[in-house]
Amino acid sequence: MTTSKSVRAIALVAAVSVVPIGIVLLLRVWKGVPIHMLTSDVTSAAGVPAYTGFLSQLGIFMWAGAAAVCFFAARLLSVLPDSREARRFCLASGLLTVVLAFDDLFLVHEEFFPSFGVPEEAVLAVYAGLVSFYLVRFRRLIAGTDYILLAMAFVFFAASVGLDLVNPAGINPYLVEDSAKFAGIVSWLAYFFCADTATLSRAQDMTPAASARGAQTAK
């Protein structure tokens, strides 16, 4: 029997499927972009070896994993009492991860916005503002997590961006810059896996049932 939850799930699947396909059709009609350039695998469309972009592609998996962890934790927290702030933290973390993943995947600050005349530095400044607001808004909750992993992620990201802007001589920019970014993504995923797991555990411990079990154990 179809329930209201099933209907919502079907509607969500339809929306997630239709919107990207609609964008493909829009770009085909508007810009004349060949369909296969928008739907095919990148290595196939470009005619390059399958291992091209290995580290970058692996990083996208890491971004997706981090976003999934955050959104899943937010969903679980939505059914627990007194967990509104933790849920907001997980949801905001997932959205921020999606923004950074899209930037990495589609070269948003490097090519997309500069093609419209927006300097790369301006886009990075917007990202810095978003991250700063996020850190200030959830500073108390972050302080209760293993934030050293998050700090590591930001250090690696800063190193990658700095190398991209400065491009110092004598080093391989692809190896050093992209390796720093990849290490940052791994640190990002590790942080949110640990932080969201701990947040869920604390929220569950605060439920009435858990409190009652704790009282009985104390007796």
mmCIF file of the C-alpha atoms, coordinates in Angstrom:
data_MODEL
# 
_entry.id   MODEL 
# 
loop_
_atom_site.group_PDB 
_atom_site.id 
_atom_site.type_symbol 
_atom_site.label_atom_id 
_atom_site.label_alt_id 
_atom_site.label_comp_id 
_atom_site.label_asym_id 
_atom_site.label_entity_id 
_atom_site.label_seq_id 
_atom_site.pdbx_PDB_ins_code 
_atom_site.Cartn_x 
_atom_site.Cartn_y 
_atom_site.Cartn_z 
_atom_site.occupancy 
_atom_site.B_iso_or_equiv 
_atom_site.pdbx_formal_charge 
_atom_site.auth_seq_id 
_atom_site.auth_comp_id 
_atom_site.auth_asym_id 
_atom_site.auth_atom_id 
_atom_site.pdbx_PDB_model_num 
ATOM 1   C CA . MET A 1 1   ? 0.000  0.000  0.000   1.00 0.00 ? 1   MET A CA 1 
ATOM 2   C CA . THR A 1 2   ? 1.336  3.416  -0.946  1.00 0.00 ? 2   THR A CA 1 
ATOM 3   C CA . THR A 1 3   ? 1.724  5.719  2.054   1.00 0.00 ? 3   THR A CA 1 
ATOM 4   C CA . SER A 1 4   ? 2.348  9.449  2.273   1.00 0.00 ? 4   SER A CA 1 
ATOM 5   C CA . LYS A 1 5   ? 6.020  8.707  2.999   1.00 0.00 ? 5   LYS A CA 1 
ATOM 6   C CA . SER A 1 6   ? 6.247  6.600  -0.144  1.00 0.00 ? 6   SER A CA 1 
ATOM 7   C CA . VAL A 1 7   ? 4.690  9.396  -2.178  1.00 0.00 ? 7   VAL A CA 1 
ATOM 8   C CA . ARG A 1 8   ? 7.197  11.905 -0.806  1.00 0.00 ? 8   ARG A CA 1 
ATOM 9   C CA . ALA A 1 9   ? 10.069 9.522  -1.538  1.00 0.00 ? 9   ALA A CA 1 
ATOM 10  C CA . ILE A 1 10  ? 8.845  9.007  -5.112  1.00 0.00 ? 10  ILE A CA 1 
ATOM 11  C CA . ALA A 1 11  ? 8.477  12.767 -5.587  1.00 0.00 ? 11  ALA A CA 1 
ATOM 12  C CA . LEU A 1 12  ? 12.013 13.305 -4.292  1.00 0.00 ? 12  LEU A CA 1 
ATOM 13  C CA . VAL A 1 13  ? 13.436 10.663 -6.626  1.00 0.00 ? 13  VAL A CA 1 
ATOM 14  C CA . ALA A 1 14  ? 11.581 12.227 -9.547  1.00 0.00 ? 14  ALA A CA 1 
ATOM 15  C CA . ALA A 1 15  ? 12.837 15.724 -8.707  1.00 0.00 ? 15  ALA A CA 1 
ATOM 16  C CA . VAL A 1 16  ? 16.437 14.616 -8.260  1.00 0.00 ? 16  VAL A CA 1 
ATOM 17  C CA . SER A 1 17  ? 16.278 12.759 -11.579 1.00 0.00 ? 17  SER A CA 1 
ATOM 18  C CA . VAL A 1 18  ? 14.350 15.303 -13.644 1.00 0.00 ? 18  VAL A CA 1 
ATOM 19  C CA . VAL A 1 19  ? 16.212 18.474 -12.657 1.00 0.00 ? 19  VAL A CA 1 
ATOM 20  C CA . PRO A 1 20  ? 19.676 17.384 -13.911 1.00 0.00 ? 20  PRO A CA 1 
ATOM 21  C CA . ILE A 1 21  ? 18.156 15.925 -17.077 1.00 0.00 ? 21  ILE A CA 1 
ATOM 22  C CA . GLY A 1 22  ? 16.333 19.210 -17.593 1.00 0.00 ? 22  GLY A CA 1 
ATOM 23  C CA . ILE A 1 23  ? 19.620 21.074 -17.268 1.00 0.00 ? 23  ILE A CA 1 
ATOM 24  C CA . VAL A 1 24  ? 21.133 18.810 -19.917 1.00 0.00 ? 24  VAL A CA 1 
ATOM 25  C CA . LEU A 1 25  ? 18.290 19.629 -22.310 1.00 0.00 ? 25  LEU A CA 1 
ATOM 26  C CA . LEU A 1 26  ? 18.517 23.334 -21.470 1.00 0.00 ? 26  LEU A CA 1 
ATOM 27  C CA . LEU A 1 27  ? 22.219 23.473 -22.256 1.00 0.00 ? 27  LEU A CA 1 
ATOM 28  C CA . ARG A 1 28  ? 21.645 21.540 -25.465 1.00 0.00 ? 28  ARG A CA 1 
ATOM 29  C CA . VAL A 1 29  ? 19.016 24.017 -26.679 1.00 0.00 ? 29  VAL A CA 1 
ATOM 30  C CA . TRP A 1 30  ? 20.541 27.184 -25.209 1.00 0.00 ? 30  TRP A CA 1 
ATOM 31  C CA . LYS A 1 31  ? 24.240 26.637 -25.830 1.00 0.00 ? 31  LYS A CA 1 
ATOM 32  C CA . GLY A 1 32  ? 24.176 23.861 -28.415 1.00 0.00 ? 32  GLY A CA 1 
ATOM 33  C CA . VAL A 1 33  ? 26.259 21.557 -26.222 1.00 0.00 ? 33  VAL A CA 1 
ATOM 34  C CA . PRO A 1 34  ? 26.250 17.985 -27.601 1.00 0.00 ? 34  PRO A CA 1 
ATOM 35  C CA . ILE A 1 35  ? 24.223 15.626 -25.419 1.00 0.00 ? 35  ILE A CA 1 
ATOM 36  C CA . HIS A 1 36  ? 27.042 13.098 -25.062 1.00 0.00 ? 36  HIS A CA 1 
ATOM 37  C CA . MET A 1 37  ? 29.318 15.813 -23.650 1.00 0.00 ? 37  MET A CA 1 
ATOM 38  C CA . LEU A 1 38  ? 26.875 16.243 -20.784 1.00 0.00 ? 38  LEU A CA 1 
ATOM 39  C CA . THR A 1 39  ? 25.905 12.642 -20.136 1.00 0.00 ? 39  THR A CA 1 
ATOM 40  C CA . SER A 1 40  ? 28.983 10.551 -20.901 1.00 0.00 ? 40  SER A CA 1 
ATOM 41  C CA . ASP A 1 41  ? 31.789 9.661  -18.539 1.00 0.00 ? 41  ASP A CA 1 
ATOM 42  C CA . VAL A 1 42  ? 34.459 12.373 -18.560 1.00 0.00 ? 42  VAL A CA 1 
ATOM 43  C CA . THR A 1 43  ? 37.298 10.079 -19.597 1.00 0.00 ? 43  THR A CA 1 
ATOM 44  C CA . SER A 1 44  ? 35.174 8.635  -22.392 1.00 0.00 ? 44  SER A CA 1 
ATOM 45  C CA . ALA A 1 45  ? 34.067 12.027 -23.687 1.00 0.00 ? 45  ALA A CA 1 
ATOM 46  C CA . ALA A 1 46  ? 37.603 13.412 -23.558 1.00 0.00 ? 46  ALA A CA 1 
ATOM 47  C CA . GLY A 1 47  ? 39.172 10.282 -25.031 1.00 0.00 ? 47  GLY A CA 1 
ATOM 48  C CA . VAL A 1 48  ? 41.750 10.009 -22.253 1.00 0.00 ? 48  VAL A CA 1 
ATOM 49  C CA . PRO A 1 49  ? 42.933 6.967  -20.249 1.00 0.00 ? 49  PRO A CA 1 
ATOM 50  C CA . ALA A 1 50  ? 40.610 5.688  -17.533 1.00 0.00 ? 50  ALA A CA 1 
ATOM 51  C CA . TYR A 1 51  ? 43.098 6.581  -14.790 1.00 0.00 ? 51  TYR A CA 1 
ATOM 52  C CA . THR A 1 52  ? 43.018 10.284 -15.722 1.00 0.00 ? 52  THR A CA 1 
ATOM 53  C CA . GLY A 1 53  ? 42.078 12.365 -12.709 1.00 0.00 ? 53  GLY A CA 1 
ATOM 54  C CA . PHE A 1 54  ? 42.371 9.379  -10.365 1.00 0.00 ? 54  PHE A CA 1 
ATOM 55  C CA . LEU A 1 55  ? 43.064 11.410 -7.216  1.00 0.00 ? 55  LEU A CA 1 
ATOM 56  C CA . SER A 1 56  ? 40.506 14.070 -8.064  1.00 0.00 ? 56  SER A CA 1 
ATOM 57  C CA . GLN A 1 57  ? 37.788 11.506 -8.748  1.00 0.00 ? 57  GLN A CA 1 
ATOM 58  C CA . LEU A 1 58  ? 38.578 9.701  -5.519  1.00 0.00 ? 58  LEU A CA 1 
ATOM 59  C CA . GLY A 1 59  ? 38.258 13.014 -3.705  1.00 0.00 ? 59  GLY A CA 1 
ATOM 60  C CA . ILE A 1 60  ? 34.723 13.431 -5.051  1.00 0.00 ? 60  ILE A CA 1 
ATOM 61  C CA . PHE A 1 61  ? 33.811 10.087 -3.483  1.00 0.00 ? 61  PHE A CA 1 
ATOM 62  C CA . MET A 1 62  ? 35.174 11.419 -0.183  1.00 0.00 ? 62  MET A CA 1 
ATOM 63  C CA . TRP A 1 63  ? 33.112 14.610 -0.483  1.00 0.00 ? 63  TRP A CA 1 
ATOM 64  C CA . ALA A 1 64  ? 29.990 12.601 -1.234  1.00 0.00 ? 64  ALA A CA 1 
ATOM 65  C CA . GLY A 1 65  ? 30.650 10.311 1.724   1.00 0.00 ? 65  GLY A CA 1 
ATOM 66  C CA . ALA A 1 66  ? 31.028 13.258 4.094   1.00 0.00 ? 66  ALA A CA 1 
ATOM 67  C CA . ALA A 1 67  ? 27.817 14.876 2.841   1.00 0.00 ? 67  ALA A CA 1 
ATOM 68  C CA . ALA A 1 68  ? 25.924 11.581 3.156   1.00 0.00 ? 68  ALA A CA 1 
ATOM 69  C CA . VAL A 1 69  ? 27.135 11.109 6.733   1.00 0.00 ? 69  VAL A CA 1 
ATOM 70  C CA . CYS A 1 70  ? 26.003 14.603 7.696   1.00 0.00 ? 70  CYS A CA 1 
ATOM 71  C CA . PHE A 1 71  ? 22.571 14.386 6.075   1.00 0.00 ? 71  PHE A CA 1 
ATOM 72  C CA . PHE A 1 72  ? 21.949 10.897 7.453   1.00 0.00 ? 72  PHE A CA 1 
ATOM 73  C CA . ALA A 1 73  ? 22.870 12.042 10.955  1.00 0.00 ? 73  ALA A CA 1 
ATOM 74  C CA . ALA A 1 74  ? 20.567 15.046 10.599  1.00 0.00 ? 74  ALA A CA 1 
ATOM 75  C CA . ARG A 1 75  ? 17.728 12.728 9.608   1.00 0.00 ? 75  ARG A CA 1 
ATOM 76  C CA . LEU A 1 76  ? 18.300 10.443 12.593  1.00 0.00 ? 76  LEU A CA 1 
ATOM 77  C CA . LEU A 1 77  ? 18.483 13.405 14.959  1.00 0.00 ? 77  LEU A CA 1 
ATOM 78  C CA . SER A 1 78  ? 15.140 14.725 13.713  1.00 0.00 ? 78  SER A CA 1 
ATOM 79  C CA . VAL A 1 79  ? 13.298 11.990 15.629  1.00 0.00 ? 79  VAL A CA 1 
ATOM 80  C CA . LEU A 1 80  ? 15.169 12.524 18.894  1.00 0.00 ? 80  LEU A CA 1 
ATOM 81  C CA . PRO A 1 81  ? 14.033 15.090 21.472  1.00 0.00 ? 81  PRO A CA 1 
ATOM 82  C CA . ASP A 1 82  ? 16.158 18.117 22.395  1.00 0.00 ? 82  ASP A CA 1 
ATOM 83  C CA . SER A 1 83  ? 18.448 17.641 19.421  1.00 0.00 ? 83  SER A CA 1 
ATOM 84  C CA . ARG A 1 84  ? 17.530 20.686 17.323  1.00 0.00 ? 84  ARG A CA 1 
ATOM 85  C CA . GLU A 1 85  ? 20.943 22.352 17.526  1.00 0.00 ? 85  GLU A CA 1 
ATOM 86  C CA . ALA A 1 86  ? 22.793 19.127 16.741  1.00 0.00 ? 86  ALA A CA 1 
ATOM 87  C CA . ARG A 1 87  ? 20.486 18.538 13.790  1.00 0.00 ? 87  ARG A CA 1 
ATOM 88  C CA . ARG A 1 88  ? 21.142 22.044 12.504  1.00 0.00 ? 88  ARG A CA 1 
ATOM 89  C CA . PHE A 1 89  ? 24.868 21.426 12.822  1.00 0.00 ? 89  PHE A CA 1 
ATOM 90  C CA . CYS A 1 90  ? 24.691 18.219 10.794  1.00 0.00 ? 90  CYS A CA 1 
ATOM 91  C CA . LEU A 1 91  ? 22.433 19.776 8.171   1.00 0.00 ? 91  LEU A CA 1 
ATOM 92  C CA . ALA A 1 92  ? 24.627 22.877 7.804   1.00 0.00 ? 92  ALA A CA 1 
ATOM 93  C CA . SER A 1 93  ? 27.721 20.669 7.628   1.00 0.00 ? 93  SER A CA 1 
ATOM 94  C CA . GLY A 1 94  ? 26.151 18.626 4.841   1.00 0.00 ? 94  GLY A CA 1 
ATOM 95  C CA . LEU A 1 95  ? 25.189 21.726 2.859   1.00 0.00 ? 95  LEU A CA 1 
ATOM 96  C CA . LEU A 1 96  ? 28.656 23.238 3.273   1.00 0.00 ? 96  LEU A CA 1 
ATOM 97  C CA . THR A 1 97  ? 30.184 19.954 2.121   1.00 0.00 ? 97  THR A CA 1 
ATOM 98  C CA . VAL A 1 98  ? 27.968 19.951 -0.983  1.00 0.00 ? 98  VAL A CA 1 
ATOM 99  C CA . VAL A 1 99  ? 29.041 23.517 -1.833  1.00 0.00 ? 99  VAL A CA 1 
ATOM 100 C CA . LEU A 1 100 ? 32.729 22.615 -1.529  1.00 0.00 ? 100 LEU A CA 1 
ATOM 101 C CA . ALA A 1 101 ? 32.219 19.393 -3.485  1.00 0.00 ? 101 ALA A CA 1 
ATOM 102 C CA . PHE A 1 102 ? 30.527 21.244 -6.351  1.00 0.00 ? 102 PHE A CA 1 
ATOM 103 C CA . ASP A 1 103 ? 33.363 23.750 -6.391  1.00 0.00 ? 103 ASP A CA 1 
ATOM 104 C CA . ASP A 1 104 ? 35.882 20.931 -6.608  1.00 0.00 ? 104 ASP A CA 1 
ATOM 105 C CA . LEU A 1 105 ? 33.939 18.969 -9.219  1.00 0.00 ? 105 LEU A CA 1 
ATOM 106 C CA . PHE A 1 106 ? 32.991 21.824 -11.548 1.00 0.00 ? 106 PHE A CA 1 
ATOM 107 C CA . LEU A 1 107 ? 35.958 24.161 -10.940 1.00 0.00 ? 107 LEU A CA 1 
ATOM 108 C CA . VAL A 1 108 ? 33.583 26.866 -9.715  1.00 0.00 ? 108 VAL A CA 1 
ATOM 109 C CA . HIS A 1 109 ? 36.137 29.310 -8.312  1.00 0.00 ? 109 HIS A CA 1 
ATOM 110 C CA . GLU A 1 110 ? 38.809 28.485 -10.900 1.00 0.00 ? 110 GLU A CA 1 
ATOM 111 C CA . GLU A 1 111 ? 36.852 28.614 -14.151 1.00 0.00 ? 111 GLU A CA 1 
ATOM 112 C CA . PHE A 1 112 ? 33.073 28.994 -13.815 1.00 0.00 ? 112 PHE A CA 1 
ATOM 113 C CA . PHE A 1 113 ? 32.815 32.361 -12.055 1.00 0.00 ? 113 PHE A CA 1 
ATOM 114 C CA . PRO A 1 114 ? 35.972 33.817 -13.683 1.00 0.00 ? 114 PRO A CA 1 
ATOM 115 C CA . SER A 1 115 ? 34.346 33.105 -17.066 1.00 0.00 ? 115 SER A CA 1 
ATOM 116 C CA . PHE A 1 116 ? 31.632 35.599 -16.030 1.00 0.00 ? 116 PHE A CA 1 
ATOM 117 C CA . GLY A 1 117 ? 34.180 38.183 -14.935 1.00 0.00 ? 117 GLY A CA 1 
ATOM 118 C CA . VAL A 1 118 ? 34.131 37.327 -11.218 1.00 0.00 ? 118 VAL A CA 1 
ATOM 119 C CA . PRO A 1 119 ? 37.722 37.107 -9.893  1.00 0.00 ? 119 PRO A CA 1 
ATOM 120 C CA . GLU A 1 120 ? 38.825 33.850 -8.343  1.00 0.00 ? 120 GLU A CA 1 
ATOM 121 C CA . GLU A 1 121 ? 39.893 35.713 -5.194  1.00 0.00 ? 121 GLU A CA 1 
ATOM 122 C CA . ALA A 1 122 ? 36.371 37.096 -4.750  1.00 0.00 ? 122 ALA A CA 1 
ATOM 123 C CA . VAL A 1 123 ? 34.829 33.624 -4.868  1.00 0.00 ? 123 VAL A CA 1 
ATOM 124 C CA . LEU A 1 124 ? 37.380 32.334 -2.365  1.00 0.00 ? 124 LEU A CA 1 
ATOM 125 C CA . ALA A 1 125 ? 36.549 35.289 -0.104  1.00 0.00 ? 125 ALA A CA 1 
ATOM 126 C CA . VAL A 1 126 ? 32.860 34.281 -0.194  1.00 0.00 ? 126 VAL A CA 1 
ATOM 127 C CA . TYR A 1 127 ? 33.803 30.719 0.745   1.00 0.00 ? 127 TYR A CA 1 
ATOM 128 C CA . ALA A 1 128 ? 35.962 32.031 3.591   1.00 0.00 ? 128 ALA A CA 1 
ATOM 129 C CA . GLY A 1 129 ? 32.993 34.062 4.834   1.00 0.00 ? 129 GLY A CA 1 
ATOM 130 C CA . LEU A 1 130 ? 30.688 31.041 4.724   1.00 0.00 ? 130 LEU A CA 1 
ATOM 131 C CA . VAL A 1 131 ? 33.176 28.876 6.587   1.00 0.00 ? 131 VAL A CA 1 
ATOM 132 C CA . SER A 1 132 ? 33.808 31.595 9.181   1.00 0.00 ? 132 SER A CA 1 
ATOM 133 C CA . PHE A 1 133 ? 30.074 32.025 9.793   1.00 0.00 ? 133 PHE A CA 1 
ATOM 134 C CA . TYR A 1 134 ? 29.699 28.248 10.111  1.00 0.00 ? 134 TYR A CA 1 
ATOM 135 C CA . LEU A 1 135 ? 32.532 27.996 12.635  1.00 0.00 ? 135 LEU A CA 1 
ATOM 136 C CA . VAL A 1 136 ? 31.229 30.879 14.738  1.00 0.00 ? 136 VAL A CA 1 
ATOM 137 C CA . ARG A 1 137 ? 27.623 29.707 14.604  1.00 0.00 ? 137 ARG A CA 1 
ATOM 138 C CA . PHE A 1 138 ? 28.454 26.168 15.780  1.00 0.00 ? 138 PHE A CA 1 
ATOM 139 C CA . ARG A 1 139 ? 31.577 26.929 17.826  1.00 0.00 ? 139 ARG A CA 1 
ATOM 140 C CA . ARG A 1 140 ? 30.218 25.451 21.055  1.00 0.00 ? 140 ARG A CA 1 
ATOM 141 C CA . LEU A 1 141 ? 29.170 22.199 19.441  1.00 0.00 ? 141 LEU A CA 1 
ATOM 142 C CA . ILE A 1 142 ? 32.427 21.928 17.485  1.00 0.00 ? 142 ILE A CA 1 
ATOM 143 C CA . ALA A 1 143 ? 34.402 22.522 20.684  1.00 0.00 ? 143 ALA A CA 1 
ATOM 144 C CA . GLY A 1 144 ? 32.904 19.324 22.078  1.00 0.00 ? 144 GLY A CA 1 
ATOM 145 C CA . THR A 1 145 ? 34.109 17.234 19.137  1.00 0.00 ? 145 THR A CA 1 
ATOM 146 C CA . ASP A 1 146 ? 37.499 15.936 18.042  1.00 0.00 ? 146 ASP A CA 1 
ATOM 147 C CA . TYR A 1 147 ? 38.078 19.193 16.155  1.00 0.00 ? 147 TYR A CA 1 
ATOM 148 C CA . ILE A 1 148 ? 41.769 18.496 15.497  1.00 0.00 ? 148 ILE A CA 1 
ATOM 149 C CA . LEU A 1 149 ? 40.634 16.612 12.384  1.00 0.00 ? 149 LEU A CA 1 
ATOM 150 C CA . LEU A 1 150 ? 38.647 19.639 11.215  1.00 0.00 ? 150 LEU A CA 1 
ATOM 151 C CA . ALA A 1 151 ? 41.643 21.879 11.868  1.00 0.00 ? 151 ALA A CA 1 
ATOM 152 C CA . MET A 1 152 ? 43.796 19.521 9.807   1.00 0.00 ? 152 MET A CA 1 
ATOM 153 C CA . ALA A 1 153 ? 41.310 19.752 6.944   1.00 0.00 ? 153 ALA A CA 1 
ATOM 154 C CA . PHE A 1 154 ? 41.440 23.543 6.933   1.00 0.00 ? 154 PHE A CA 1 
ATOM 155 C CA . VAL A 1 155 ? 45.244 23.559 7.095   1.00 0.00 ? 155 VAL A CA 1 
ATOM 156 C CA . PHE A 1 156 ? 45.445 21.256 4.078   1.00 0.00 ? 156 PHE A CA 1 
ATOM 157 C CA . PHE A 1 157 ? 42.838 23.274 2.164   1.00 0.00 ? 157 PHE A CA 1 
ATOM 158 C CA . ALA A 1 158 ? 44.645 26.530 2.937   1.00 0.00 ? 158 ALA A CA 1 
ATOM 159 C CA . ALA A 1 159 ? 47.916 25.021 1.714   1.00 0.00 ? 159 ALA A CA 1 
ATOM 160 C CA . SER A 1 160 ? 46.254 23.844 -1.503  1.00 0.00 ? 160 SER A CA 1 
ATOM 161 C CA . VAL A 1 161 ? 44.639 27.231 -2.204  1.00 0.00 ? 161 VAL A CA 1 
ATOM 162 C CA . GLY A 1 162 ? 47.835 29.078 -1.322  1.00 0.00 ? 162 GLY A CA 1 
ATOM 163 C CA . LEU A 1 163 ? 49.878 26.963 -3.700  1.00 0.00 ? 163 LEU A CA 1 
ATOM 164 C CA . ASP A 1 164 ? 47.262 27.502 -6.409  1.00 0.00 ? 164 ASP A CA 1 
ATOM 165 C CA . LEU A 1 165 ? 47.430 31.290 -6.042  1.00 0.00 ? 165 LEU A CA 1 
ATOM 166 C CA . VAL A 1 166 ? 51.181 31.645 -5.556  1.00 0.00 ? 166 VAL A CA 1 
ATOM 167 C CA . ASN A 1 167 ? 52.371 28.789 -7.789  1.00 0.00 ? 167 ASN A CA 1 
ATOM 168 C CA . PRO A 1 168 ? 55.943 28.745 -6.420  1.00 0.00 ? 168 PRO A CA 1 
ATOM 169 C CA . ALA A 1 169 ? 58.764 27.591 -8.666  1.00 0.00 ? 169 ALA A CA 1 
ATOM 170 C CA . GLY A 1 170 ? 60.734 24.432 -8.013  1.00 0.00 ? 170 GLY A CA 1 
ATOM 171 C CA . ILE A 1 171 ? 57.836 22.176 -7.013  1.00 0.00 ? 171 ILE A CA 1 
ATOM 172 C CA . ASN A 1 172 ? 55.362 20.089 -8.951  1.00 0.00 ? 172 ASN A CA 1 
ATOM 173 C CA . PRO A 1 173 ? 52.086 22.037 -8.466  1.00 0.00 ? 173 PRO A CA 1 
ATOM 174 C CA . TYR A 1 174 ? 49.927 19.076 -9.422  1.00 0.00 ? 174 TYR A CA 1 
ATOM 175 C CA . LEU A 1 175 ? 51.528 16.741 -6.894  1.00 0.00 ? 175 LEU A CA 1 
ATOM 176 C CA . VAL A 1 176 ? 51.802 19.118 -3.931  1.00 0.00 ? 176 VAL A CA 1 
ATOM 177 C CA . GLU A 1 177 ? 48.645 21.180 -4.407  1.00 0.00 ? 177 GLU A CA 1 
ATOM 178 C CA . ASP A 1 178 ? 46.339 18.285 -5.276  1.00 0.00 ? 178 ASP A CA 1 
ATOM 179 C CA . SER A 1 179 ? 47.842 16.032 -2.596  1.00 0.00 ? 179 SER A CA 1 
ATOM 180 C CA . ALA A 1 180 ? 47.187 18.716 0.028   1.00 0.00 ? 180 ALA A CA 1 
ATOM 181 C CA . LYS A 1 181 ? 43.592 19.067 -1.166  1.00 0.00 ? 181 LYS A CA 1 
ATOM 182 C CA . PHE A 1 182 ? 43.052 15.307 -1.088  1.00 0.00 ? 182 PHE A CA 1 
ATOM 183 C CA . ALA A 1 183 ? 44.454 15.046 2.442   1.00 0.00 ? 183 ALA A CA 1 
ATOM 184 C CA . GLY A 1 184 ? 42.098 17.844 3.426   1.00 0.00 ? 184 GLY A CA 1 
ATOM 185 C CA . ILE A 1 185 ? 39.084 16.022 2.015   1.00 0.00 ? 185 ILE A CA 1 
ATOM 186 C CA . VAL A 1 186 ? 40.038 12.824 3.839   1.00 0.00 ? 186 VAL A CA 1 
ATOM 187 C CA . SER A 1 187 ? 40.425 14.789 7.089   1.00 0.00 ? 187 SER A CA 1 
ATOM 188 C CA . TRP A 1 188 ? 37.034 16.425 6.438   1.00 0.00 ? 188 TRP A CA 1 
ATOM 189 C CA . LEU A 1 189 ? 35.339 13.050 6.004   1.00 0.00 ? 189 LEU A CA 1 
ATOM 190 C CA . ALA A 1 190 ? 37.060 11.609 9.071   1.00 0.00 ? 190 ALA A CA 1 
ATOM 191 C CA . TYR A 1 191 ? 36.023 14.589 11.203  1.00 0.00 ? 191 TYR A CA 1 
ATOM 192 C CA . PHE A 1 192 ? 32.342 14.465 10.314  1.00 0.00 ? 192 PHE A CA 1 
ATOM 193 C CA . PHE A 1 193 ? 32.176 10.704 10.650  1.00 0.00 ? 193 PHE A CA 1 
ATOM 194 C CA . CYS A 1 194 ? 33.577 10.971 14.193  1.00 0.00 ? 194 CYS A CA 1 
ATOM 195 C CA . ALA A 1 195 ? 31.691 14.148 15.117  1.00 0.00 ? 195 ALA A CA 1 
ATOM 196 C CA . ASP A 1 196 ? 28.298 12.975 13.855  1.00 0.00 ? 196 ASP A CA 1 
ATOM 197 C CA . THR A 1 197 ? 28.718 9.566  15.512  1.00 0.00 ? 197 THR A CA 1 
ATOM 198 C CA . ALA A 1 198 ? 29.508 11.244 18.831  1.00 0.00 ? 198 ALA A CA 1 
ATOM 199 C CA . THR A 1 199 ? 26.640 13.701 18.392  1.00 0.00 ? 199 THR A CA 1 
ATOM 200 C CA . LEU A 1 200 ? 24.169 10.884 17.771  1.00 0.00 ? 200 LEU A CA 1 
ATOM 201 C CA . SER A 1 201 ? 25.444 8.986  20.811  1.00 0.00 ? 201 SER A CA 1 
ATOM 202 C CA . ARG A 1 202 ? 25.023 12.025 23.061  1.00 0.00 ? 202 ARG A CA 1 
ATOM 203 C CA . ALA A 1 203 ? 21.540 12.710 21.712  1.00 0.00 ? 203 ALA A CA 1 
ATOM 204 C CA . GLN A 1 204 ? 20.481 9.118  22.300  1.00 0.00 ? 204 GLN A CA 1 
ATOM 205 C CA . ASP A 1 205 ? 21.867 9.205  25.847  1.00 0.00 ? 205 ASP A CA 1 
ATOM 206 C CA . MET A 1 206 ? 19.629 12.224 26.545  1.00 0.00 ? 206 MET A CA 1 
ATOM 207 C CA . THR A 1 207 ? 16.391 10.454 25.554  1.00 0.00 ? 207 THR A CA 1 
ATOM 208 C CA . PRO A 1 208 ? 13.940 9.578  28.366  1.00 0.00 ? 208 PRO A CA 1 
ATOM 209 C CA . ALA A 1 209 ? 14.377 5.846  27.727  1.00 0.00 ? 209 ALA A CA 1 
ATOM 210 C CA . ALA A 1 210 ? 18.147 6.097  28.027  1.00 0.00 ? 210 ALA A CA 1 
ATOM 211 C CA . SER A 1 211 ? 17.850 8.186  31.178  1.00 0.00 ? 211 SER A CA 1 
ATOM 212 C CA . ALA A 1 212 ? 15.492 5.624  32.700  1.00 0.00 ? 212 ALA A CA 1 
ATOM 213 C CA . ARG A 1 213 ? 17.890 2.785  31.902  1.00 0.00 ? 213 ARG A CA 1 
ATOM 214 C CA . GLY A 1 214 ? 20.704 4.774  33.472  1.00 0.00 ? 214 GLY A CA 1 
ATOM 215 C CA . ALA A 1 215 ? 18.668 5.345  36.635  1.00 0.00 ? 215 ALA A CA 1 
ATOM 216 C CA . GLN A 1 216 ? 17.834 1.660  36.899  1.00 0.00 ? 216 GLN A CA 1 
ATOM 217 C CA . THR A 1 217 ? 21.474 0.719  36.442  1.00 0.00 ? 217 THR A CA 1 
ATOM 218 C CA . ALA A 1 218 ? 22.483 3.169  39.168  1.00 0.00 ? 218 ALA A CA 1 
ATOM 219 C CA . LYS A 1 219 ? 20.054 1.497  41.553  1.00 0.00 ? 219 LYS A CA 1 
# 
